[in-house]
Amino acid sequence: MDATPGLLPPLPAGPAPDLHTALPMAGVTGRVIVVTGAARGIGRAVAQACARAGAQVERVDRRGPEL
């Protein structure tokens, strides 16, 4: 299957991959990353994965108390 330019290839069938191992996190150690929508769902998972990879994560969400 040819990939459309600018789009990521489809994920394989099966259980969802762990974001910590699925996202390329090389080079985030010591960097400041701002994640919007970090109170729930994908934003929360991305914020956690970046923090585990060594980034300083600033979380932002309109649901401030849930952060």
Order of alpha helices (4+ residues) and beta strands (2+ residues): alpha-beta-alpha-beta
